[in-house]
Amino acid sequence: MLVELQTKLSFQEDLLQQLNTVVTRQQNQIDELRRIEILH
């Protein structure tokens, strides 16, 4: 039981890190698009 919970927690932590990476990348893209819009 404990091993299963640790496994699930580890998996969730990995998913959260992946999500954070995606959100950060998207925010960077949004920021870049805003800069492009300001320049044109």
Buried (B, 14 or more C-beta within 10 A) or exposed (E): EEEEEEEEEEEEEEEEEEEEEEEEEEEEEEEEEEEEEEEE
